[in-house]
Amino acid sequence: MLEFLARFGETLLYTLRDVSPVVVILVVFQLGALRQGLPNLRGIVTGSVMVLLGLALFLIGLEQALFPIGETMAWQLTEEVRSLAGAVRWEDYWVVYLFAAAVGFSTTVAEPALIAVGLKAQEVSGGAVNAWGLRIAVAVGVALGVSLGCFRIVTGTPLPWYIVAAYVVVIAQTFLSRRTIIPLAYDSGGVTTSTVTVPVVAALGLGLAANVPGRSPLIDGFGLIAFASVFPIMSVLGYAIVADGVERWRTRKERQEVHS
């Protein structure tokens, strides 16, 4: 217990040091530039204290739980493959790809930032954008991206090949999509790589690179977050393009039925 309290106090000090510049900038801007007082000062102080405590506990949880769990899962998934004699083939890791897709999907659906963006998008669009539909589309993109990222780690192929190709697809999709969905799709790539997804996916990548023969955690272990950022853009834009196509097809069919 004493060890935990000491660790918590140390982490809390680091968190306070990191958050202080943001607080100072906001307060100076509010008082100096806007020349207005701080509304609901008690609520601001209470919320700030809760944020500090929550961030400190979250960082301790990352270090003590999420990162070790991710590395342990990668080690257990690759244990059977490492026991095989001879050269290891990329298809031997199919369980890893499937597990990575499941982890990417589940963590994205539970991502608080994505939930908030989905609800706001549904509210602003008057229901035209469904919050659950957006979350599922983004989660599918993350699942595909993380799975493909694990394939890259196993094969050792260069990361830029995948990222450049993915953004070429995104650019092509951008020209084919409605203007109203493009900003939301691009934001989806950022909000999904947040508090829940990043620690688990990063730990999975590092653990996988450390347990695949010939791979370096420093060179090959990082990069899964890039996949988790670009593939949701592709999935949301693809979902919008397909939805628009279906809507146009229904409209044409209704018109043909009316004329007939």
Phi, psi and chi 1 to 4 in degrees:
 res  aa     phi    psi   chi1   chi2   chi3   chi4
   1 MET       -  -44.4 -174.4   63.8 -179.3      -
   2 LEU   -63.9  -37.0  -67.1  177.6      -      -
   3 GLU   -64.6  -40.2 -177.8 -179.8   -6.3      -
   4 PHE   -65.7  -42.9  170.1   77.3      -      -
   5 LEU   -63.2  -39.2  -68.1  177.0      -      -
   6 ALA   -65.4  -42.7      -      -      -      -
   7 ARG   -65.0  -40.6 -178.9   60.2  179.3  165.5
   8 PHE   -64.7  -42.9  176.9   74.0      -      -
   9 GLY   -62.3  -41.5      -      -      -      -
  10 GLU   -64.4  -44.3 -178.7 -178.3   -0.9      -
  11 THR   -65.8  -36.9  -54.0      -      -      -
  12 LEU   -63.9  -39.1 -174.9   61.4      -      -
  13 LEU   -64.9  -43.4  -70.3  176.7      -      -
  14 TYR   -62.1  -41.1  -73.7  139.1      -      -
  15 THR   -65.2  -42.5  -55.1      -      -      -
  16 LEU   -61.2  -39.6 -179.6   61.7      -      -
  17 ARG   -64.0  -39.3 -179.2 -163.5   62.7 -174.1
  18 ASP   -74.7  -34.0  -64.5  -24.3      -      -
  19 VAL   -84.0  -25.1  173.3      -      -      -
  20 SER   -55.1  -45.6  -65.6      -      -      -
  21 PRO   -57.9  -37.8  -25.0   35.0      -      -
  22 VAL   -65.4  -43.4  179.2      -      -      -
  23 VAL   -63.3  -43.3  176.1      -      -      -
  24 VAL   -62.7  -44.0  170.3      -      -      -
  25 ILE   -62.0  -44.8  -69.1  174.0      -      -
  26 LEU   -65.2  -42.8  -66.9  177.0      -      -
  27 VAL   -66.6  -45.2  172.0      -      -      -
  28 VAL   -62.3  -41.5  170.0      -      -      -
  29 PHE   -65.5  -40.7 -176.5   80.0      -      -
  30 GLN   -65.8  -44.3  179.9   75.4   12.0      -
  31 LEU   -83.4  -37.8  -61.1  178.7      -      -
  32 GLY   -87.7  -48.8      -      -      -      -
  33 ALA   -82.8  -51.0      -      -      -      -
  34 LEU   -81.7  -19.3  -61.9 -179.0      -      -
  35 ARG    54.0   46.7  -60.4 -175.1 -177.8  -82.1
  36 GLN  -130.2  152.3  -63.9 -179.1    5.0      -
  37 GLY   -76.0  172.7      -      -      -      -
  38 LEU   -85.9  113.2  -63.3  175.2      -      -
  39 PRO   -71.4  141.4   26.5  -32.1      -      -
  40 ASN    53.3   59.3 -169.2   15.0      -      -
  41 LEU   -59.6  -39.7 -177.8   59.1      -      -
  42 ARG   -63.0  -42.2  176.9 -179.3  -64.7 -178.8
  43 GLY   -65.2  -38.3      -      -      -      -
  44 ILE   -64.7  -44.9  -67.9  176.0      -      -
  45 VAL   -64.8  -44.5  172.7      -      -      -
  46 THR   -61.9  -44.9  -57.0      -      -      -
  47 GLY   -63.6  -38.9      -      -      -      -
  48 SER   -64.3  -41.3  -59.9      -      -      -
  49 VAL   -63.8  -41.2  171.4      -      -      -
  50 MET   -64.2  -39.5  -69.8 -178.2  177.4      -
  51 VAL   -63.4  -43.9  167.5      -      -      -
  52 LEU   -62.0  -46.9  -70.8  173.3      -      -
  53 LEU   -63.9  -42.1  -65.5  175.8      -      -
  54 GLY   -65.2  -42.3      -      -      -      -
  55 LEU   -64.5  -41.1  -76.2  174.9      -      -
  56 ALA   -63.3  -46.1      -      -      -      -
  57 LEU   -64.6  -37.9  -68.9  171.7      -      -
  58 PHE   -64.0  -43.1  178.1   71.2      -      -
  59 LEU   -64.6  -39.3  -68.0  174.0      -      -
  60 ILE   -64.9  -39.8  -66.7  175.9      -      -
  61 GLY   -63.1  -38.9      -      -      -      -
  62 LEU   -59.5  -47.9  -72.5 -177.4      -      -
  63 GLU   -69.6  -38.5 -178.2 -179.0   -9.7      -
  64 GLN   -89.9  -23.6  -61.1  -65.7  -33.9      -
  65 ALA  -125.9  -62.7      -      -      -      -
  66 LEU   -64.2  -48.1  -72.9 -176.7      -      -
  67 PHE   -63.1  -47.6  -81.1  118.8      -      -
  68 PRO   -61.4  -37.4  -25.3   35.4      -      -
  69 ILE   -63.6  -45.1  -73.8  175.4      -      -
  70 GLY   -61.0  -43.0      -      -      -      -
  71 GLU   -68.1  -39.3  -65.5  173.7   -2.4      -
  72 THR   -64.7  -41.6  -58.7      -      -      -
  73 MET   -61.6  -43.9  -70.2 -173.6  -59.8      -
  74 ALA   -63.1  -39.7      -      -      -      -
  75 TRP   -65.1  -42.7 -177.6   85.0      -      -
  76 GLN   -68.2  -37.7  -68.6  174.4  -18.9      -
  77 LEU   -68.7  -30.5  -71.9  170.3      -      -
  78 THR   -96.5   -1.8   57.2      -      -      -
  79 GLU   -62.3  -44.8 -176.7  177.5   11.3      -
  80 GLU   -66.1  -37.9 -179.1  178.1   -8.1      -
  81 VAL   -67.1  -39.1 -179.9      -      -      -
  82 ARG   -65.2  -25.3  -69.1 -163.9  -53.9  -88.6
  83 SER   -79.9  -10.9   64.1      -      -      -
  84 LEU   -72.4  144.1  -62.5  176.1      -      -
  85 ALA   -83.9  149.9      -      -      -      -
  86 GLY    86.4 -172.3      -      -      -      -
  87 ALA   -70.6  139.6      -      -      -      -
  88 VAL   -88.5  131.6  176.6      -      -      -
  89 ARG   -99.7  155.9  -59.1  169.5  -60.1  174.5
  90 TRP   -63.6  -31.6   65.1  -94.6      -      -
  91 GLU   -71.3  -14.4   56.7  -95.7   28.6      -
  92 ASP   -68.6  -15.6  -65.3  -31.7      -      -
  93 TYR  -101.0   26.0  -70.8   84.7      -      -
  94 TRP   -61.7  -31.3   65.9  -88.5      -      -
  95 VAL   -65.5  -36.5  176.8      -      -      -
  96 VAL   -63.5  -44.0  175.6      -      -      -
  97 TYR   -62.5  -43.2  -50.2  142.4      -      -
  98 LEU   -65.1  -43.0 -175.6   61.9      -      -
  99 PHE   -65.7  -39.8  176.4   76.6      -      -
 100 ALA   -61.9  -40.4      -      -      -      -
 101 ALA   -64.0  -41.7      -      -      -      -
 102 ALA   -64.8  -41.7      -      -      -      -
 103 VAL   -65.0  -45.2  167.7      -      -      -
 104 GLY   -61.0  -41.5      -      -      -      -
 105 PHE   -66.6  -49.4 -175.0   90.1      -      -
 106 SER   -67.6  -41.6   58.4      -      -      -
 107 THR   -67.8  -33.3   55.5      -      -      -
 108 THR   -70.9  -41.4  -57.2      -      -      -
 109 VAL   -60.9  -32.2  169.6      -      -      -
 110 ALA   -90.9    4.1      -      -      -      -
 111 GLU   -70.6  118.9 -170.9   64.2   63.8      -
 112 PRO   -60.7  -39.5  -21.7   32.7      -      -
 113 ALA   -63.4  -40.1      -      -      -      -
 114 LEU   -68.4  -37.8  179.8   60.3      -      -
 115 ILE   -59.8  -44.8  -65.1  174.8      -      -
 116 ALA   -63.9  -44.4      -      -      -      -
 117 VAL   -65.2  -40.2  169.3      -      -      -
 118 GLY   -62.7  -43.1      -      -      -      -
 119 LEU   -65.2  -41.9  -67.3  175.3      -      -
 120 LYS   -66.0  -40.4  -78.6  -63.0 -179.4 -177.7
 121 ALA   -63.5  -40.4      -      -      -      -
 122 GLN   -66.0  -39.2  179.3  172.4  -51.4      -
 123 GLU   -67.5  -46.7  176.6 -175.2  -16.6      -
 124 VAL   -68.5  -37.2  171.9      -      -      -
 125 SER   -81.7   -1.8   65.2      -      -      -
 126 GLY    68.7   28.3      -      -      -      -
 127 GLY    94.2   -4.5      -      -      -      -
 128 ALA   -65.3  -34.7      -      -      -      -
 129 VAL  -102.6  118.0  175.9      -      -      -
 130 ASN   -83.7  129.7 -176.7  -90.5      -      -
 131 ALA   -62.7  -44.1      -      -      -      -
 132 TRP   -68.2  -39.2 -101.6  108.6      -      -
 133 GLY   -61.6  -41.3      -      -      -      -
 134 LEU   -64.0  -44.3  177.6   64.2      -      -
 135 ARG   -63.4  -40.9  -70.1  169.1   61.2 -175.3
 136 ILE   -66.5  -42.4  -64.9  -60.4      -      -
 137 ALA   -61.6  -43.7      -      -      -      -
 138 VAL   -66.0  -42.0  173.2      -      -      -
 139 ALA   -63.0  -39.0      -      -      -      -
 140 VAL   -63.2  -41.5  169.2      -      -      -
 141 GLY   -62.4  -43.8      -      -      -      -
 142 VAL   -63.9  -41.6  174.7      -      -      -
 143 ALA   -59.5  -46.7      -      -      -      -
 144 LEU   -65.1  -41.3  -66.8  175.4      -      -
 145 GLY   -65.5  -45.8      -      -      -      -
 146 VAL   -66.2  -39.3  174.6      -      -      -
 147 SER   -63.0  -44.8 -177.5      -      -      -
 148 LEU   -65.9  -35.3 -175.9   60.3      -      -
 149 GLY   -63.6  -37.9      -      -      -      -
 150 CYS   -66.7  -36.9  -70.9      -      -      -
 151 PHE   -60.5  -40.5  169.8   82.2      -      -
 152 ARG   -63.9  -39.4 -176.2 -158.5   70.5   83.2
 153 ILE   -63.9  -43.6  -66.7  175.5      -      -
 154 VAL   -64.8  -44.6  171.1      -      -      -
 155 THR   -80.8  -22.7   57.2      -      -      -
 156 GLY    75.9   17.6      -      -      -      -
 157 THR   -74.1  154.0   46.9      -      -      -
 158 PRO   -63.0  137.1  -22.9   33.9      -      -
 159 LEU   -62.3  -41.8  175.4   63.2      -      -
 160 PRO   -57.7  -30.6  -26.6   35.4      -      -
 161 TRP   -57.2  -46.0  -66.9    1.5      -      -
 162 TYR   -70.5  -44.6  -64.1   87.6      -      -
 163 ILE   -67.6  -43.3  -58.9  -56.7      -      -
 164 VAL   -62.6  -45.8  170.7      -      -      -
 165 ALA   -61.7  -40.3      -      -      -      -
 166 ALA   -64.2  -42.4      -      -      -      -
 167 TYR   -72.6  -26.6  -85.7  105.5      -      -
 168 VAL   -62.9  -42.8  168.1      -      -      -
 169 VAL   -63.6  -41.7  174.4      -      -      -
 170 VAL   -61.6  -42.4  167.6      -      -      -
 171 ILE   -63.2  -43.3  -68.1  172.6      -      -
 172 ALA   -63.0  -42.0      -      -      -      -
 173 GLN   -64.6  -33.2  -71.5  179.2  -50.3      -
 174 THR   -61.5  -39.9  -59.1      -      -      -
 175 PHE   -71.6  -20.2  -74.1  103.3      -      -
 176 LEU   -96.8   -8.4  -61.8  174.4      -      -
 177 SER   -98.0  161.5  -57.6      -      -      -
 178 ARG   -67.5  146.5  -70.5 -178.9  -73.5  114.5
 179 ARG   -63.4  -29.0  -68.4  179.3   57.4 -172.5
 180 THR   -71.0  -23.8   53.5      -      -      -
 181 ILE   -96.7  -18.4 -162.3   64.1      -      -
 182 ILE   -61.8  -50.2  -66.9  174.1      -      -
 183 PRO   -60.8  -40.5  -21.8   34.1      -      -
 184 LEU   -64.7  -39.7 -179.8   59.9      -      -
 185 ALA   -64.1  -42.4      -      -      -      -
 186 TYR   -67.4  -36.2  -84.5   71.7      -      -
 187 ASP   -68.4  -29.1  -80.1  -11.1      -      -
 188 SER   -61.4  -31.3  -60.9      -      -      -
 189 GLY   -68.2  -26.3      -      -      -      -
 190 GLY   -87.7  -42.4      -      -      -      -
 191 VAL   -71.2  -24.4  -63.2      -      -      -
 192 THR   -76.2  -24.6 -171.9      -      -      -
 193 THR   -92.0   74.4   50.0      -      -      -
 194 SER  -130.4 -145.1 -172.1      -      -      -
 195 THR   -61.6  -33.9   53.1      -      -      -
 196 VAL   -92.7  -46.4  177.5      -      -      -
 197 THR   -70.0  -46.9  -53.2      -      -      -
 198 VAL   -59.4  -51.1  168.5      -      -      -
 199 PRO   -59.9  -43.5  -21.6   33.9      -      -
 200 VAL   -68.7  -45.6  176.9      -      -      -
 201 VAL   -67.0  -41.8  170.6      -      -      -
 202 ALA   -63.0  -43.2      -      -      -      -
 203 ALA   -64.1  -37.6      -      -      -      -
 204 LEU   -63.4  -44.9  177.2   62.6      -      -
 205 GLY   -63.9  -44.1      -      -      -      -
 206 LEU   -65.2  -42.7  -68.4  172.3      -      -
 207 GLY   -65.6  -39.1      -      -      -      -
 208 LEU   -66.0  -45.2 -179.2   61.0      -      -
 209 ALA   -64.3  -32.2      -      -      -      -
 210 ALA   -74.1  -19.8      -      -      -      -
 211 ASN  -110.4   -6.7  -71.6  -78.2      -      -
 212 VAL   -90.8  125.7  174.5      -      -      -
 213 PRO   -57.7  132.7  -22.6   32.6      -      -
 214 GLY    85.2    4.0      -      -      -      -
 215 ARG  -108.2  146.5  -59.7  -67.1  170.2 -100.2
 216 SER  -108.2  128.3  166.9      -      -      -
 217 PRO   -58.1  -33.8  -24.6   33.9      -      -
 218 LEU   -72.7  -41.6 -179.5   60.5      -      -
 219 ILE   -85.9  -43.7  -61.8  175.5      -      -
 220 ASP  -101.6  -20.7  -57.0  -60.3      -      -
 221 GLY   -71.3  -31.8      -      -      -      -
 222 PHE   -91.5  157.2  -65.3   96.7      -      -
 223 GLY   123.0  -16.8      -      -      -      -
 224 LEU   -64.5  -31.6  -77.3 -175.9      -      -
 225 ILE   -65.0  -34.3  -53.5  -57.0      -      -
 226 ALA   -62.9  -41.4      -      -      -      -
 227 PHE   -63.9  -40.6  -75.8   88.5      -      -
 228 ALA   -69.9  -14.2      -      -      -      -
 229 SER   -92.3  -39.5  -62.8      -      -      -
 230 VAL   -86.9  -34.1   63.2      -      -      -
 231 PHE   -69.6  -31.8  -87.3   80.3      -      -
 232 PRO   -61.6  -34.1  -26.1   34.9      -      -
 233 ILE   -61.2  -44.9  -55.3  175.8      -      -
 234 MET   -62.5  -43.0  -62.8  171.3   58.2      -
 235 SER   -69.2  -40.3   62.1      -      -      -
 236 VAL   -67.4  -45.2  172.7      -      -      -
 237 LEU   -64.0  -40.2  -69.8  176.5      -      -
 238 GLY   -64.1  -40.9      -      -      -      -
 239 TYR   -61.4  -42.0  170.8   76.1      -      -
 240 ALA   -66.3  -40.3      -      -      -      -
 241 ILE   -64.2  -44.4  -67.7  172.5      -      -
 242 VAL   -65.0  -42.4  171.5      -      -      -
 243 ALA   -62.8  -41.1      -      -      -      -
 244 ASP   -64.6  -40.1  -72.2  -16.7      -      -
 245 GLY   -63.6  -41.8      -      -      -      -
 246 VAL   -65.3  -40.6  171.8      -      -      -
 247 GLU   -64.3  -41.6 -175.5   64.0   26.3      -
 248 ARG   -65.8  -37.6  -73.6 -165.8  -64.6  -93.0
 249 TRP   -64.6  -42.3  175.6   78.6      -      -
 250 ARG   -63.4  -40.2  -71.6  178.5  177.6  175.6
 251 THR   -63.5  -45.7  -58.8      -      -      -
 252 ARG   -62.7  -39.1  -72.3 -163.2  -58.2  -92.9
 253 LYS   -65.8  -40.9 -173.6  175.7 -179.3 -179.3
 254 GLU   -64.6  -39.8  -69.1  176.4   -4.2      -
 255 ARG   -64.9  -40.7  -70.5  177.0  179.2  176.1
 256 GLN   -64.8  -37.4  -68.6  174.0   -3.8      -
 257 GLU   -67.9  -36.6  -69.1  177.3   -6.7      -
 258 VAL   -66.8  -43.8  169.8      -      -      -
 259 HIS   -69.0  -30.6  -69.8  -55.9      -      -
 260 SER   -79.0      -   60.9      -      -      -
